[in-house]
Amino acid sequence: MQLGMMYAATGDDRFAANLHQLIDDWGELKTTYRKKKNAVYLLEQFEKYYATAKKIKKIV
């Protein structure tokens, strides 16, 4: 969760890459893994936000 928050705060792709690797090591997530699912959701949401921000920055 900390890596996700650091990525959300900075937008640094290294945090996202580290978090992706950690998530890949988890394997299949059961429905009872709420914290892990929240970390995945957080990463997905902020990746969308930062992808949009990068597109806007290119336009401006």
VOBA-1610 file (N, C-alpha, C; in pm, whole numbers, padded with zeros to 5 digits, always signed):
BEGIN
Met+00082-00118+00000Met+00000+00000+00000Met+00087+00126+00000Gln+00200+00118+00069Gln+00288+00234+00076Gln+00343+00269-00062Leu+00380+00169-00141Leu+00429+00197-00276Leu+00322+00264-00360Gly+00198+00219-00344Gly+00087+00281-00417Gly+00068+00426-00379Met+00079+00456-00253Met+00063+00594-00208Met+00180+00681-00254Met+00300+00623-00255Met+00417+00697-00302Met+00404+00726-00452Tyr+00353+00629-00527Tyr+00329+00649-00669Tyr+00222+00757-00690Ala+00116+00750-00611Ala+00008+00847-00623Ala+00058+00988-00593Ala+00147+01001-00497Ala+00196+01132-00458Ala+00297+01190-00555Thr+00378+01104-00617Thr+00488+01153-00699Thr+00470+01131-00848Gly+00400+01025-00885Gly+00386+00991-01026Gly+00511+00925-01082Asp+00604+00888-00995Asp+00730+00826-01035Asp+00703+00682-01081Asp+00737+00652-01206Asp+00709+00521-01263Asp+00785+00408-01195Arg+00893+00439-01126Arg+00969+00335-01055Arg+00884+00274-00944Phe+00805+00356-00875Phe+00717+00303-00771Phe+00611+00212-00831Ala+00557+00254-00944Ala+00456+00171-01012Ala+00516+00039-01057Ala+00637+00042-01110Ala+00702-00081-01156Ala+00728-00176-01039Asn+00774-00121-00927Asn+00797-00205-00809Asn+00667-00266-00759Leu+00561-00187-00761Leu+00432-00237-00716Leu+00377-00343-00811His+00395-00324-00941His+00352-00425-01038His+00423-00557-01013Gln+00552-00550-00987Gln+00628-00673-00961Gln+00578-00742-00834Leu+00551-00664-00730Leu+00499-00720-00606Leu+00363-00785-00629Ile+00277-00718-00703Ile+00144-00772-00731Ile+00153-00901-00813Asp+00244-00905-00909Asp+00262-01026-00989Asp+00304-01143-00903Asp+00383-01118-00800Asp+00428-01225-00711Asp+00314-01278-00623Trp+00209-01199-00601Trp+00097-01243-00520Trp+00020-01355-00586Gly+00017-01358-00718Gly-00062-01459-00788Gly-00210-01426-00783Glu-00293-01529-00782Glu-00438-01513-00783Glu-00485-01458-00648Leu-00565-01353-00651Leu-00615-01293-00527Leu-00752-01351-00492Lys-00764-01396-00369Lys-00892-01446-00321Lys-00980-01329-00281Thr-01107-01354-00267Thr-01201-01247-00232Thr-01175-01191-00092Thr-01107-01266-00007Thr-01081-01221+00130Thr-00959-01130+00141Tyr-00885-01112+00033Tyr-00764-01029+00035Tyr-00800-00884+00003Arg-00869-00818+00094Arg-00916-00682+00069Arg-00802-00581+00056Lys-00702-00590+00141Lys-00591-00495+00135Lys-00515-00507+00005Lys-00492-00629-00039Lys-00421-00650-00165Lys-00504-00601-00282Lys-00633-00627-00279Lys-00721-00579-00386Lys-00725-00426-00388Asn-00724-00364-00271Asn-00721-00218-00265Asn-00593-00163-00325Ala-00481-00230-00301Ala-00354-00187-00358Ala-00358-00195-00510Val-00415-00302-00563Val-00427-00318-00708Val-00518-00210-00765Tyr-00630-00185-00700Tyr-00724-00083-00745Tyr-00659+00056-00744Leu-00587+00087-00637Leu-00519+00215-00626Leu-00420+00234-00740Leu-00342+00132-00768Leu-00244+00140-00876Leu-00313+00161-01010Glu-00418+00087-01037Glu-00489+00100-01165Glu-00547+00240-01182Gln-00605+00295-01076Gln-00665+00427-01085Gln-00561+00534-01111Phe-00452+00532-01038Phe-00351+00635-01056Phe-00274+00620-01186Glu-00263+00499-01237Glu-00201+00483-01369Glu-00287+00552-01474Lys-00418+00541-01462Lys-00508+00610-01555Lys-00493+00760-01543Tyr-00487+00810-01420Tyr-00474+00954-01399Tyr-00343+01008-01456Tyr-00235+00937-01431Tyr-00106+00985-01478Tyr-00091+00970-01629Ala-00154+00868-01688Ala-00152+00856-01834Ala-00225+00973-01897Thr-00338+01010-01839Thr-00414+01125-01888Thr-00333+01254-01870Ala-00270+01268-01756Ala-00190+01389-01729Ala-00074+01400-01828Lys-00012+01289-01862Lys+00099+01292-01958Lys+00049+01334-02096Lys-00070+01288-02135Lys-00127+01328-02264Lys-00156+01477-02265Ile-00213+01527-02156Ile-00243+01670-02147Ile-00116+01752-02152Lys-00014+01705-02084Lys+00113+01778-02081Lys+00175+01787-02220Lys+00159+01682-02302Lys+00210+01683-02440Lys+00135+01785-02524Ile+00006+01801-02498Ile-00077+01892-02577Ile-00042+02037-02543Val-00020+02062-02416Val+00004+02199-02370Val+00142+02241-02397
//
